[in-house]
Amino acid sequence: MKMIGLKQPAKPFPLHTDVGVLKWRLQSTDESLVPLLINCWPSEAGDGSCDVNIEYELAHTNLELIDVNITIPLP
């Protein structure tokens, strides 16, 4: 049986904390394999804040996006 879990199962699962239990990456120079294209343009506003424009595009129309979250960390 295959299971996803913490690296150290003896430790308790941390509550109220973001924990990555599954990560994947694709190492290739072939951009046609990427399912979701994301472009981000941060720009400074005159009052010391920052405006961020994000463009995302589903590269493969045979796929469906379900429950996708794009998170922008703030300093």
C-alpha positions in Angstrom: 0.0 0.0 0.0 1.4 3.5 -0.9 0.8 6.3 1.5 1.7 10.0 1.6 2.8 11.2 5.0 5.5 13.1 6.9 9.1 12.1 6.6 9.3 11.3 10.3 6.0 9.5 11.2 6.9 9.3 14.9 6.5 13.1 15.2 3.0 14.5 15.6 1.3 16.2 12.7 1.7 20.0 13.1 -1.7 21.6 13.6 -2.5 25.1 12.1 0.7 25.1 10.0 1.2 24.7 6.3 3.0 21.5 5.6 4.1 20.3 2.2 3.6 16.5 2.1 3.7 16.2 -1.7 5.8 18.2 -4.1 6.5 17.5 -7.7 8.6 19.2 -10.4 9.3 18.5 -14.0 12.8 19.0 -15.2 12.7 19.7 -18.9 13.3 22.5 -21.4 10.1 21.5 -23.3 7.6 24.1 -22.2 4.8 22.3 -24.1 4.7 19.9 -21.1 3.8 22.6 -18.6 0.0 22.4 -17.9 -0.4 25.9 -16.4 1.4 29.1 -17.5 1.8 31.9 -14.9 3.2 35.3 -15.5 3.6 37.9 -12.7 4.4 41.6 -13.0 5.0 43.3 -9.7 5.3 47.1 -9.9 5.9 49.7 -7.2 3.1 52.1 -6.5 3.9 55.7 -5.6 2.9 55.3 -2.0 5.4 52.6 -1.1 3.0 49.8 -1.8 3.3 47.3 -4.6 0.8 46.3 -7.3 0.9 42.8 -8.6 -0.6 41.7 -11.9 -0.9 37.9 -12.5 -1.9 36.3 -15.7 -2.5 32.5 -15.8 -3.4 30.3 -18.7 -4.4 26.7 -19.0 -2.0 25.5 -21.6 -3.8 22.2 -22.3 -7.5 22.7 -23.0 -8.2 19.0 -22.4 -7.4 19.6 -18.7 -9.6 21.1 -16.0 -8.5 23.3 -13.2 -10.1 22.4 -9.8 -9.3 24.2 -6.5 -6.2 26.0 -7.7 -4.6 28.5 -5.3 -2.0 31.0 -6.3 -0.4 32.5 -3.2 1.7 35.7 -3.2 3.9 36.1 -0.1 4.0 39.5 1.4 7.1 40.9 3.1 
